[in-house]
Amino acid sequence: MGHGAFSSGLGKGVLPMSLVFYLIAALTVAGGLASMVLKNTVHCALALTVAFAGLALFFLNLDAQFAGFAQILVYIGAVAILVVFAILLTKGSETPKDGVFSRTWLAGLAVAAAVFAVLGWAILHTAPMLPGATPAPAVTVQQIGQALIGRYVLPLEIVAVLLTAALIGAVIVAMHEKEGTK
């Protein structure tokens, strides 16, 4: 059983939570809260990017390199940047005049706490029902990459064309909306 790239490597089996875990957790939660509480949509999108980076660090900490790097490439490198460009092309990045935080941040925080409580309850009540731990399959990042370039190259290319078409369509729609407002 391998230990994460950021783990301390102490003992066998389950490792105690390290300082790195708490720092990554604080970064992820802070990014998520900031994306929910801030008023400027560009700042919210950038805060969401920080939360995505924290999730990628969690995957890397769990020795799931492919999932971690896919999180970085897909969510940070594509989705977050696409969201920022879409916001900048369609709405603009004007700064709010009545403060940085949204008026409904307290309601958003209450909803987030309720969702967290429900998910925590579900996890705690499901853990005893889970079967014994099965060994994780030994699939390397290289094997996944070879499968994507070999057997799954057509679906990968179709997704790439679809995302490119969506981006071009969003730019065209945004350009027509900006021309209509002038």
C-alpha positions in Angstrom: 0.0 0.0 0.0 1.6 3.2 -1.1 1.6 6.4 0.9 0.6 9.7 -0.7 3.2 12.1 -2.1 2.4 14.5 0.8 2.0 11.9 3.6 4.4 11.5 6.4 4.9 7.8 5.9 4.8 6.9 9.6 3.7 3.4 10.5 1.7 0.9 8.5 -2.0 1.0 7.6 -4.0 4.1 8.2 -1.9 7.2 8.7 -2.8 9.9 11.2 -4.0 13.1 9.6 -1.0 15.3 9.0 -0.5 19.0 8.9 -0.5 18.9 5.1 -4.0 17.4 5.1 -5.3 20.2 7.3 -3.6 22.8 5.1 -5.1 21.3 1.9 -8.5 21.0 3.7 -8.4 24.7 4.8 -7.4 25.7 1.2 -10.3 23.7 -0.3 -12.9 24.9 2.1 -11.7 28.5 1.9 -11.9 28.4 -1.9 -15.4 26.9 -1.8 -16.7 29.3 0.8 -15.2 32.3 -1.1 -16.8 31.1 -4.3 -20.1 31.0 -2.5 -19.8 34.3 -0.5 -18.1 36.8 -2.8 -20.2 39.1 -5.0 -18.0 39.6 -8.0 -18.5 36.7 -10.4 -14.9 36.7 -11.6 -13.6 36.5 -8.0 -16.1 33.6 -7.4 -14.8 31.8 -10.5 -11.2 32.2 -9.3 -12.1 31.1 -5.8 -13.7 28.0 -7.4 -10.4 27.4 -9.2 -8.6 27.4 -5.8 -11.2 24.8 -4.5 -10.5 22.7 -7.6 -6.7 22.9 -6.9 -7.4 21.7 -3.3 -9.3 18.7 -4.6 -6.5 17.9 -7.0 -4.0 18.0 -4.0 -6.3 15.6 -2.1 -6.2 13.2 -5.0 -2.4 13.5 -5.2 -2.2 12.9 -1.5 -4.2 9.7 -1.8 -1.8 8.3 -4.5 -4.4 8.8 -7.2 -2.0 10.6 -9.6 -4.2 10.2 -12.7 -7.3 11.6 -10.9 -5.2 14.5 -9.5 -3.6 15.5 -12.7 -6.9 15.0 -14.6 -8.4 17.4 -12.0 -5.7 19.9 -12.8 -5.9 19.6 -16.5 -9.7 19.4 -16.9 -11.1 21.5 -14.1 -8.4 24.0 -13.6 -7.0 24.1 -17.1 -10.2 24.0 -19.0 -13.5 24.4 -17.0 -12.3 27.2 -14.7 -10.7 29.1 -17.4 -13.7 28.6 -19.7 -16.0 30.0 -16.8 -13.7 33.0 -16.4 -13.7 33.7 -20.1 -17.5 33.2 -20.3 -18.0 35.7 -17.5 -15.7 38.2 -19.0 -17.2 37.9 -22.4 -20.8 38.0 -21.4 -21.4 39.9 -18.2 -18.3 41.9 -17.7 -16.2 42.3 -14.6 -17.6 45.5 -13.1 -16.9 45.8 -9.4 -20.0 45.8 -7.2 -20.8 49.1 -5.6 -22.3 47.9 -2.4 -19.6 45.8 -0.9 -17.6 42.6 -1.8 -19.9 40.1 -0.1 -23.3 39.0 -1.3 -26.3 39.9 0.9 -27.4 36.2 1.0 -24.1 34.8 2.2 -25.6 33.7 5.5 -28.4 31.8 3.7 -25.7 30.2 1.5 -23.7 29.3 4.5 -26.7 27.7 6.2 -27.5 25.6 3.0 -23.9 24.5 2.8 -23.9 23.5 6.5 -27.1 21.5 6.0 -25.8 19.7 3.0 -22.5 19.0 4.9 -24.5 17.6 7.8 -26.7 15.4 5.6 -23.6 14.0 3.8 -21.8 13.5 7.0 -24.7 11.6 8.5 -25.0 9.4 5.4 -21.3 8.6 5.4 -21.3 7.8 9.1 -24.3 5.5 8.8 -23.1 3.7 5.7 -19.5 2.9 6.8 -20.5 -0.1 9.0 -22.4 -1.6 6.1 -19.5 -1.6 3.7 -17.9 -4.9 2.9 -14.2 -5.6 3.7 -11.6 -3.5 1.9 -10.7 -4.9 -1.5 -7.3 -4.3 -2.9 -7.1 -1.4 -5.3 -6.3 -2.4 -8.9 -2.7 -1.7 -9.8 -3.3 0.5 -12.8 -0.6 3.1 -13.6 -1.0 6.5 -15.2 1.0 5.1 -18.1 -1.5 2.3 -18.7 -4.4 4.8 -18.6 -2.6 7.1 -21.0 -1.9 4.2 -23.4 -5.6 3.2 -23.2 -6.7 6.8 -24.0 -4.4 7.1 -26.9 -5.1 3.5 -28.1 -8.5 2.0 -27.5 -10.3 5.1 -26.5 -8.8 7.6 -28.9 -12.1 8.1 -30.8 -14.2 9.1 -27.8 -11.4 11.3 -26.6 -11.3 13.1 -29.9 -15.1 13.4 -30.0 -15.1 15.1 -26.6 -12.3 17.4 -27.7 -14.3 18.5 -30.8 -17.4 18.9 -28.7 -15.7 21.1 -26.2 -14.1 23.2 -28.9 -17.4 23.7 -30.7 -19.0 24.7 -27.4 -16.3 27.3 -26.7 -16.6 28.7 -30.2 -20.4 28.8 -29.9 -20.1 30.6 -26.5 -17.8 33.2 -28.0 -20.1 33.8 -31.0 -23.1 34.2 -28.7 -21.2 36.6 -26.5 -20.0 38.7 -29.4 -23.6 39.0 -30.7 -24.9 40.0 -27.3 -22.1 42.7 -27.0 -23.0 44.1 -30.4 -26.6 44.3 -29.4 -25.8 46.4 -26.3 -23.8 49.0 -28.1 
